[in-house]
Amino acid sequence: MTTPDGAAPRAHRFAVGADHAGFPLKAVVVGELRALGYEVTDLGVHDETPVDYPDISEAVAKAVAEGRADRGVIVCGSGVGACVAANKVRGARAGTCHDTFSAHQGVEDDDMNVLCLGGRIVGTQLAREIVRAFAGAVFSTEERFRRRLDKVLALEERFGEA
């Protein structure tokens, strides 16, 4: 999808969620996105009571896939489990990123729409930088990236519900 001037649209609405291990870092993520002027929907959790990360991943990924949010951020202990679960939702393209390059490159080249962070791995300042890189990135309109994304979407279609 592009804007009338041919550029990819910029994300404005974010769905954010975390399991108990990611709960402390979620507040940093929400605060950073709001400070940058984005609309944020906090899909939980709201304390450190243990929960299963697939439930949070599903909520965030569905919000993105259904168009209720432009992008999502999920925080669990390592970021890996949240990523695996989010990628099971048709329309979600999640990546675990613990550096700024992967966070913006995942959007620019691969149209990643869900960022997964490890709350036990990433410190608060780095998390802010990663979120800024992810939020500010725009999918490239270059043919090679569109072609590759089309192949990913075809895989999703061929293998049915992810």
C-alpha positions, 0 to 999 in steps of 0.5 A, a space after each residue: 500500500 502506498 500514499 498518493 505520492 507513491 510513498 509507503 504509509 507511516 504507522 500511527 497506531 500501535 498495539 502493545 502487549 507483554 507477558 509478565 517477563 516483559 511487563 516492566 519494559 512494556 511501560 518504557 515502550 508505551 511511554 516512548 511511543 506516546 512521547 513520539 506522538 503515536 496512538 497506543 493501545 495497551 493490550 496487557 498485561 497490567 502486572 507481573 502475574 504470570 501469563 502465557 505469552 501466546 495469549 498476548 502475542 495473539 492479541 497484538 498480532 490480531 490487532 495489527 492483522 485486523 487493521 485496528 493498529 498499524 503496527 505492534 510491539 510485544 515484549 516477553 522474556 527473550 522476544 523469541 516466544 512472542 515472535 513465534 506465536 505472533 507469526 502464526 496469525 495470518 497477516 502478522 510479520 513479526 521479528 525479534 530485534 535487539 538492535 536498531 538496524 534490524 528494527 528499521 531494516 525489518 520494516 524497510 525490506 520485509 514489511 515487518 509489522 510486529 516488533 518483539 523485544 526481550 524484556 530480560 535482554 534489552 535495557 531501557 535506553 536500547 529499547 527506546 532506540 529500537 522502538 524509535 527505529 521501528 516506528 520511524 521506518 517505512 516499507 520500501 517501494 523498490 520492486 525487489 522488496 515488493 517481489 519478496 514480500 509477495 512471495 512471503 504472502 504467497 507462502 502464507 496463502 499456500 500453507 493456510 492458517 499459519 
